[in-house]
């Protein structure tokens, strides 16, 4: 079905007709559909109406891939939700404000563009030499939750992929002293919105290949992307080295996150170590032969 080049969503207009691209497209669709089903992202509404998702579009390769694949699934009848693309223009100097509206309008994608100057707040609050990511993310997330409520959405959908999840896990391991990462699905602190990451099973390399093949107008993040020495970049370099020496290592580590064994970790809040009891049977007599 996906091979039928005449049956496409406008977001796939001009897609390469090569076998390699068709395989990539199928893999992305399968990975996203798997995550949506595995983590139960399509909720059942009380009144039987379709849920509505706010799909966050930054202009990077990951969010373009997210937008296209979700619309592909919806187009195929595999995702019974309404989608609203949203870009939050954070007032970064030189941000090409017309690129995303033109892109979305040309392809008939329902969208909302919101301007909020969080850039000035971040630059003012963060001392020189420190990274902006944490504060920038908190401010952005707050506005996205507000927009979701205003638009009647039940979920905010982000473009974090498998490699983002792995990097976050190792950042928490190396710097935070905890085993935690970005979950594919969570509820916000207020309890009224879901947050989804449908690209959870998608490799970053596939996002890059896809966005480049589609020639989407990539907008770089000049706020944090220009800062050197970020902990995430350091972790990424470590993972790149492991992957180079042992191809497939990233996927093995990702599978480990899906196969946790609380009884083989050290957290008594996850497993009742104190309540463990040994058998009252006298094991010493088990190997004594019966002489009768």
C-alpha positions in Angstrom: 0.0 0.0 0.0 2.8 2.4 0.9 4.4 1.7 -2.5 1.5 3.3 -4.3 3.0 6.7 -5.3 -0.4 8.0 -6.4 -1.9 7.6 -3.0 0.0 10.0 -0.8 -0.5 12.8 1.8 0.6 16.2 0.5 3.4 16.1 3.1 4.9 13.3 0.9 4.6 15.2 -2.4 7.8 14.9 -4.4 9.0 12.0 -2.4 11.8 10.0 -4.0 10.7 6.9 -5.8 13.7 4.8 -4.9 13.5 1.5 -3.2 15.7 2.7 -0.4 13.3 5.6 0.4 10.3 3.4 0.3 11.9 1.0 2.8 12.8 4.0 5.0 9.2 5.3 4.9 7.8 1.9 5.7 10.2 1.5 8.6 9.2 4.9 10.0 5.5 4.2 9.7 6.0 0.8 11.4 8.1 2.2 14.2 5.7 5.0 15.0 2.6 2.8 14.8 4.4 0.3 17.1 5.0 3.0 19.7 1.5 4.4 19.5 0.0 1.0 20.1 2.6 -0.3 22.6 2.2 2.7 24.9 -1.6 3.2 24.4 -1.4 6.7 23.0 -4.9 6.8 21.4 -7.3 7.4 24.2 -10.9 6.5 24.3 -13.0 9.6 24.9 -16.1 9.5 27.0 -18.4 11.0 24.3 -16.9 8.9 21.5 -15.3 11.8 19.7 -11.8 11.7 18.2 -9.0 12.9 20.4 -7.1 15.9 19.2 -3.3 16.2 19.3 -1.1 19.3 19.3 1.9 18.3 17.2 4.8 20.5 18.0 6.8 21.6 15.0 10.2 23.3 15.6 11.4 23.2 12.0 14.1 20.5 12.8 14.5 17.2 11.1 12.8 15.3 13.9 9.6 17.3 14.1 9.2 17.3 10.3 9.5 13.5 10.4 7.0 13.3 13.3 4.5 15.5 11.5 4.7 13.6 8.2 4.5 10.1 9.7 1.5 11.0 11.9 -0.3 12.4 8.9 0.6 9.3 7.0 -0.9 7.1 9.6 -4.0 9.3 9.8 -4.2 9.3 6.0 -4.2 5.5 6.0 -6.8 5.2 8.7 -4.4 3.9 11.2 -4.5 6.8 13.6 -8.0 7.9 14.6 -7.1 11.3 16.0 -7.2 14.9 14.7 -3.9 16.6 14.3 -3.0 20.3 14.8 0.5 21.3 14.0 1.9 24.1 16.2 5.0 26.2 16.0 6.1 28.3 19.0 8.2 31.2 17.7 10.4 32.0 20.7 11.8 35.2 19.4 15.3 34.0 18.5 17.2 36.5 16.5 17.2 35.6 12.8 14.4 33.1 13.1 12.8 32.7 9.6 9.2 33.3 10.8 7.6 32.8 7.4 9.1 29.4 6.6 6.8 27.1 8.6 3.5 28.9 7.9 4.2 28.8 4.2 5.2 25.1 4.4 2.1 24.1 6.3 -0.3 26.2 4.2 1.1 24.9 1.0 0.5 21.3 2.1 -2.9 22.0 3.7 -1.9 21.1 7.2 -4.1 22.5 10.0 -1.8 24.6 12.2 -1.3 27.4 14.7 1.7 29.7 14.9 2.3 31.4 18.3 4.8 34.1 19.1 6.2 34.3 22.6 9.6 36.0 23.3 11.1 33.4 25.6 14.5 34.1 24.1 14.9 37.4 25.9 13.8 35.8 29.2 16.3 32.9 28.9 19.2 35.2 27.9 18.4 37.5 30.8 18.1 34.8 33.4 20.9 32.4 32.5 24.5 33.6 33.4 27.0 33.8 30.6 28.7 30.5 29.9 25.8 28.4 31.2 23.5 26.4 28.9 20.0 27.6 28.1 18.3 24.2 27.6 16.5 23.6 30.9 14.9 27.0 31.3 14.1 27.3 27.6 12.4 23.9 27.7 10.3 24.8 30.8 9.1 28.0 29.3 8.3 26.4 25.9 6.5 23.5 27.6 4.3 25.9 29.6 3.2 27.7 26.5 2.5 24.5 24.6 0.3 23.2 27.4 -1.6 26.5 27.3 -2.0 26.2 23.5 -3.2 22.6 23.8 -5.9 23.7 26.3 -7.0 26.6 24.1 -7.3 24.4 21.1 -9.2 21.6 22.9 -6.3 19.1 22.5 -5.9 16.2 24.9 -2.2 15.7 24.2 1.0 17.6 23.4 3.1 15.5 20.9 6.9 16.0 20.8 9.5 14.8 18.3 12.0 13.1 20.7 13.4 10.0 19.1 15.1 6.8 20.3 18.6 8.5 20.5 17.2 11.4 22.6 15.8 8.9 25.0 19.1 7.0 25.3 21.1 10.2 25.7 18.7 11.4 28.5 19.1 8.0 30.3 22.9 8.3 30.3 22.8 12.0 31.3 20.7 11.0 34.3 23.0 8.1 35.0 26.3 10.1 34.7 25.1 13.4 36.1 21.8 12.9 37.9 22.5 9.8 39.9 19.2 8.1 38.9 17.9 5.6 36.3 15.4 7.7 34.3 14.7 9.0 30.9 12.1 10.5 28.7 9.0 8.3 28.8 7.0 7.8 25.6 3.8 8.8 27.5 3.2 10.8 30.6 0.6 13.0 32.2 1.5 16.7 33.0 1.7 17.9 36.5 -1.8 19.4 36.3 -3.2 16.1 35.3 -5.2 17.4 32.3 -2.9 16.6 29.3 -1.0 13.8 28.0 2.5 14.2 26.5 3.4 11.7 23.8 6.7 10.9 22.0 5.6 8.7 19.0 9.2 8.7 17.6 10.4 6.7 20.7 11.3 3.7 18.6 12.8 5.7 15.7 16.5 6.2 15.2 17.8 9.7 14.7 19.7 8.6 11.6 16.3 7.7 10.0 14.9 11.1 10.8 17.8 12.8 9.1 17.6 10.6 6.1 13.9 11.2 5.7 14.0 14.9 6.2 16.9 15.3 3.8 15.3 13.1 1.2 12.1 15.1 1.4 14.1 18.4 1.2 12.1 19.9 4.1 13.2 23.4 5.0 15.3 22.7 8.1 15.5 25.6 10.7 18.5 25.2 13.1 18.2 26.1 16.7 20.5 29.0 17.2 19.7 29.4 20.9 21.1 26.2 22.3 22.5 24.5 19.3 25.3 27.0 19.1 26.6 26.4 22.6 29.6 24.1 22.9 30.3 21.6 25.6 26.8 20.6 26.5 26.5 17.4 28.6 24.2 16.0 25.9 26.7 16.5 23.2 29.3 14.7 25.3 27.0 11.8 25.9 26.2 11.7 22.2 29.9 11.4 21.4 30.2 8.5 23.8 27.2 6.7 22.2 28.6 7.4 18.8 31.9 5.8 19.7 30.1 2.7 21.1 28.0 2.4 18.0 31.0 2.7 15.7 32.9 0.0 17.5 29.8 -2.3 17.9 27.1 -1.5 15.3 23.6 -2.0 16.7 24.7 -1.2 20.3 22.2 1.7 20.5 19.3 -0.6 19.7 20.4 -3.2 22.3 20.6 -0.5 24.9 17.2 0.8 24.0 15.7 -2.7 24.3 17.2 -2.8 27.8 15.1 0.2 28.8 12.1 -1.9 27.8 13.2 -4.9 29.8 13.8 -3.6 33.4 14.1 -6.1 36.2 13.4 -4.3 39.5 14.5 -7.3 41.6 18.0 -7.1 40.0 18.4 -3.4 40.7 19.0 -1.7 44.1 15.9 0.4 44.7 13.8 -0.8 47.6 10.9 1.4 46.5 10.6 -0.7 43.3 11.1 -4.2 44.9 10.5 -5.4 48.4 13.9 -6.7 49.3 13.1 -6.6 53.0 10.1 -8.9 52.4 12.1 -11.6 50.6 12.0 -14.9 52.5 14.0 -18.1 51.9 12.3 -21.4 51.8 11.7 -23.0 55.2 12.5 -26.4 53.7 15.8 -27.9 54.9 17.7 -27.8 51.6 20.6 -29.7 53.2 18.5 -32.9 53.2 17.4 -32.6 49.6 20.4 -34.4 48.2 20.5 -37.2 50.9 19.6 -40.5 49.1 16.7 -42.5 50.4 18.2 -45.6 52.1 14.9 -47.4 52.6 
